[in-house]
Amino acid sequence: MTLPPPPDRLDLIFAALADPTRRRVLSMLLEDDMAVSDVAQPFEVSLAAISKHLGVLAAAGLIRQERRGRITWCKLDPGGMRTASVWMQGFGQFDPVDLDDFERFLQTQMGDDDDQDA
């Protein structure tokens, strides 16, 4: 039997996922690793604001950041999502998270957010 993750870890994960900007960042990182400046490019916020979002995602264990020279790269860390998935499976109502399904979900959510802005 697998032990459940500590509640504070789940709090960090779900708090990180609660923000639409952070969900959009995760969707972008599903495609490939990205430099912080590339992550920030499609958003109309400062680099500092995106860096804060990335810090929240990293603290939740959803992404990893790696410094290569002067550039910080971001990469998905599927272990964080797996932690949430395992917890939800404990309720017997949820299937394991399929990252392809999760990507489609994020794209749907991003499309809905874009429609509301128009």
One Martini backbone bead per residue (centre of mass of N, CA, C, O) as a GRO file, in nm:
protein
  118
    1MET     BB    1   0.097   0.036   0.023
    2THR     BB    2   0.049   0.369  -0.036
    3LEU     BB    3   0.136   0.658   0.081
    4PRO     BB    4   0.027   0.950   0.145
    5PRO     BB    5   0.062   1.258   0.101
    6PRO     BB    6   0.119   1.536   0.231
    7PRO     BB    7  -0.102   1.789   0.270
    8ASP     BB    8   0.089   2.028   0.194
    9ARG     BB    9   0.158   1.922  -0.086
   10LEU     BB   10  -0.130   1.932  -0.201
   11ASP     BB   11  -0.175   2.230  -0.155
   12LEU     BB   12   0.043   2.322  -0.355
   13ILE     BB   13  -0.068   2.187  -0.606
   14PHE     BB   14  -0.362   2.305  -0.608
   15ALA     BB   15  -0.277   2.601  -0.597
   16ALA     BB   16  -0.121   2.598  -0.862
   17LEU     BB   17  -0.375   2.493  -1.039
   18ALA     BB   18  -0.577   2.741  -0.982
   19ASP     BB   19  -0.412   2.895  -1.196
   20PRO     BB   20  -0.431   2.985  -1.529
   21THR     BB   21  -0.137   3.057  -1.585
   22ARG     BB   22  -0.012   2.793  -1.476
   23ARG     BB   23  -0.166   2.604  -1.666
   24ARG     BB   24  -0.046   2.725  -1.924
   25VAL     BB   25   0.245   2.663  -1.864
   26LEU     BB   26   0.212   2.357  -1.851
   27SER     BB   27   0.118   2.328  -2.141
   28MET     BB   28   0.378   2.436  -2.268
   29LEU     BB   29   0.567   2.213  -2.125
   30LEU     BB   30   0.456   1.966  -2.281
   31GLU     BB   31   0.621   2.022  -2.541
   32ASP     BB   32   0.875   2.169  -2.382
   33ASP     BB   33   1.140   2.302  -2.296
   34MET     BB   34   1.199   2.627  -2.127
   35ALA     BB   35   1.268   2.937  -2.114
   36VAL     BB   36   1.167   3.190  -1.926
   37SER     BB   37   1.138   3.397  -2.158
   38ASP     BB   38   0.950   3.206  -2.328
   39VAL     BB   39   0.725   3.180  -2.124
   40ALA     BB   40   0.662   3.496  -2.107
   41GLN     BB   41   0.593   3.599  -2.397
   42PRO     BB   42   0.260   3.542  -2.414
   43PHE     BB   43   0.251   3.740  -2.179
   44GLU     BB   44   0.107   4.039  -2.006
   45VAL     BB   45   0.373   4.025  -1.820
   46SER     BB   46   0.619   4.013  -1.624
   47LEU     BB   47   0.898   3.841  -1.555
   48ALA     BB   48   0.852   3.843  -1.249
   49ALA     BB   49   0.570   3.715  -1.254
   50ILE     BB   50   0.653   3.451  -1.391
   51SER     BB   51   0.862   3.371  -1.181
   52LYS     BB   52   0.655   3.331  -0.956
   53HIS     BB   53   0.493   3.109  -1.092
   54LEU     BB   54   0.736   2.915  -1.119
   55GLY     BB   55   0.786   2.894  -0.814
   56VAL     BB   56   0.519   2.758  -0.747
   57LEU     BB   57   0.556   2.510  -0.931
   58ALA     BB   58   0.822   2.417  -0.798
   59ALA     BB   59   0.719   2.392  -0.501
   60ALA     BB   60   0.501   2.168  -0.602
   61GLY     BB   61   0.657   1.977  -0.824
   62LEU     BB   62   0.579   2.043  -1.143
   63ILE     BB   63   0.865   2.171  -1.172
   64ARG     BB   64   1.186   2.239  -1.319
   65GLN     BB   65   1.491   2.414  -1.259
   66GLU     BB   66   1.767   2.513  -1.486
   67ARG     BB   67   2.091   2.617  -1.500
   68ARG     BB   68   2.232   2.758  -1.815
   69GLY     BB   69   2.419   2.970  -1.738
   70ARG     BB   70   2.207   3.252  -1.795
   71ILE     BB   71   1.985   3.025  -1.820
   72THR     BB   72   1.653   2.936  -1.741
   73TRP     BB   73   1.504   2.622  -1.720
   74CYS     BB   74   1.199   2.447  -1.799
   75LYS     BB   75   1.037   2.151  -1.649
   76LEU     BB   76   0.858   1.895  -1.623
   77ASP     BB   77   0.719   1.719  -1.325
   78PRO     BB   78   0.535   1.433  -1.303
   79GLY     BB   79   0.538   1.375  -0.995
   80GLY     BB   80   0.333   1.589  -0.899
   81MET     BB   81   0.087   1.481  -1.053
   82ARG     BB   82   0.101   1.198  -0.936
   83THR     BB   83   0.037   1.273  -0.648
   84ALA     BB   84  -0.251   1.373  -0.708
   85SER     BB   85  -0.355   1.118  -0.848
   86VAL     BB   86  -0.321   0.923  -0.614
   87TRP     BB   87  -0.509   1.069  -0.424
   88MET     BB   88  -0.767   1.054  -0.606
   89GLN     BB   89  -0.774   0.740  -0.628
   90GLY     BB   90  -0.863   0.695  -0.327
   91PHE     BB   91  -1.176   0.750  -0.416
   92GLY     BB   92  -1.243   0.565  -0.686
   93GLN     BB   93  -1.316   0.796  -0.934
   94PHE     BB   94  -1.020   0.799  -1.055
   95ASP     BB   95  -0.808   0.809  -1.296
   96PRO     BB   96  -0.531   0.809  -1.422
   97VAL     BB   97  -0.312   1.030  -1.539
   98ASP     BB   98  -0.323   1.147  -1.866
   99LEU     BB   99  -0.123   1.360  -2.036
  100ASP     BB  100  -0.295   1.384  -2.291
  101ASP     BB  101  -0.557   1.457  -2.145
  102PHE     BB  102  -0.441   1.697  -1.992
  103GLU     BB  103  -0.372   1.865  -2.240
  104ARG     BB  104  -0.661   1.888  -2.347
  105PHE     BB  105  -0.772   2.026  -2.098
  106LEU     BB  106  -0.588   2.275  -2.108
  107GLN     BB  107  -0.677   2.368  -2.390
  108THR     BB  108  -0.970   2.410  -2.316
  109GLN     BB  109  -0.921   2.616  -2.088
  110MET     BB  110  -0.769   2.822  -2.261
  111GLY     BB  111  -1.000   2.872  -2.460
  112ASP     BB  112  -1.202   2.976  -2.249
  113ASP     BB  113  -1.032   3.217  -2.151
  114ASP     BB  114  -1.010   3.358  -2.431
  115ASP     BB  115  -1.320   3.396  -2.472
  116GLN     BB  116  -1.361   3.584  -2.219
  117ASP     BB  117  -1.168   3.821  -2.319
  118ALA     BB  118  -1.343   3.904  -2.587
   0.00000   0.00000   0.00000
